[in-house]
Amino acid sequence: CRRTGLPIYWLSPYIRKGADAVFRLTGPQTTILVVLFLFAGFLANGLGGESAPARVGLLVGIQNYAYLGADEQLQGCRNDLVLMRDLLTQRFGFSERDVVVLADEAATAERIRGELANLSLRARGLADQGRTPYAVVFFSGHGSQIADQPPGDEDCDEEDGLDETLVPYDAQRRGGPEDIRDDELYRFAQ
């Protein structure tokens, strides 16, 4: 998704500032998404600054999928959740109560979408209170691609004709209707 225009920090083996995508597949089997959406203000010198910003997070890890075959199950995703939660709470000052963690069967398409909506509402509410909200969304699990929306649809925006997706726990297959499209993540980040 190239249209966000949001300043986004990617945390990977290196940090790349000013990325122009909501997420990128890191391999054919697994997507690890670490995105820091800056809803208000710009993060100049790491997390912190003049006043204490409000920090909220959603961490999703799916290692065992309900309907995918044995050869499509993953390893390490639950460990990724523990490491990311610890990084956020111990290094970056997030409160544990402000970080929602969804693992395996809790990470259904409906629940992920609901928590993304809740996170967005919380961040906007904090901004309305004059607090600078920082939201982290992390996903460790399968990613896929699905045909972009038909021409004329406002979400028809992919040069390659494919939306990138996050595959939830209850997906019948990768690239299926349960997948969470990059267009949905774009709307969440607005």
Disulfide bonds with the S-S distance in Angstrom:
none
